[in-house]
Amino acid sequence: MVDLKTQYLKFKPEIDREILEVLDTTAFINGPKVKAFQASLENYLGNCHVVPCANGTDALQIALMALGLQPGDEVIVPAFTYVATAEVIALLQLRPVMVDVDPDTFNVTADIIEKAITPRTKAIVPVHLFGQSCDMEPIMAVAKKYNLWVVEDNAQAIGATYTFSDGSQVKTGAIGHIGCTSFYPSKNLGCYGDGGAITTPHKNWAETCSMIANHGQTKRYYHDLVGVNSRLDSVQAAVLNVKLPHLDEFAAARQKAADFYDRAFANIPALQTPARQHNSTHVFHQYTLIVKDNRRDALQAYLQEKGIPSMIYYPVPLYEQEAYKNSMANTIEKLPATDYLCRSVMSLPMHTELTDEMLTYICDAVKAFFAQ
């Protein structure tokens, strides 16, 4: 699904040199490499502050802690996403209100969100799933109307650009009040361990999140907030310093592979290729098909026989997970799109090292299955 080894070999001299510099200086925590990465990511995102942290889940938790929410407050989250998005809400004794998504883009929409708002609602966590931004302009309008915070889950879409109706463009993670991303190795911008960051256009939120991530302190041993210990280590920052200048190049390689898949599957009625919004670039963290007519599992088994990996993201809706069935989590109604997608989606290999030969082999196998 992801070829990290080949990508490493492409940048091996630079990555090895950066890591050896960390070992030589022994500045393992909050060293120069971390500060350099923070500055570079801020420059890449534009009008944005960055707080590096230990992983994407921590980023979400720290962001929600910064908002000062109280136990029982409701946070709206899509039911079709990775568990971490709801997990941190529950951990903070908040109430994750799980809502449906658009069946074409896989993302939550402003209309869906607005129907779920109650007097207890305090925040929204839109997830830019698989690499494409949610339609953020109407979501921000709804948030403003009801005085809600917006925390972007940008773990899968770093580098994507959203275009507002006035033509202005903003990178995902810098649109809402606070954004959160992950540098897990398989992400579009991945390190060689765990890593994450909080991003925000607001200096005050950045300062608060930075304090929380460092035990609630700005001066050592003086703790003004209840915080956590969540830091990006210097070795991971060293890797990210090499990769960040190539992030747009990585996205272009993924888009090229997605275009190849789109052309190959255009005339297969049983497959629905990923929708692309007019107002968002798609950086294709995953290339996710909808397989119609209940044929997904058979297709996956067929591809496995041919030595082709595939993945199902996500097979079980969040509200059907045992951890949330009888908890404070809540859904306001049946979620037909989420249920359908969990039964129908399948992701094909997607990474920066896919060659035309690999793509042809994958596509020929898929077409052969439907030609049976």
Secondary structure, 3 states (H helix, E strand, C coil): CCCHHHHHHHHHHHHHHHHHHHHHHCCCECCHHHHHHHHHHHHHHCCCEEEEECCHHHHHHHHHHHCCCCCCCEEEEECCCCCHHHHHHHHCCCEEEEECCCCCCCCCCHHHHHHHCCCCEEEECCECHHHECCCHHHHHHHHHHHCCEEEEECCCCCCCEEECCCCCEEECCCCCCEEEEECCCCCCCCCCCCCEEEEECCHHHHHHHHHHHECCEEECCEECCCCCECCCEHHHHHHHHHHHHHHHHHHHHHHHHHHHHHHHHCCCCCEECCCCCCCECECCCCEEEEECCCCHHHHHHHHHHCCCCCECCCCCCHHHCHHHHCCCCEECCCCHHHHHHHHHEEEECCCCCCCHHHHHHHHHHHHHHHHC
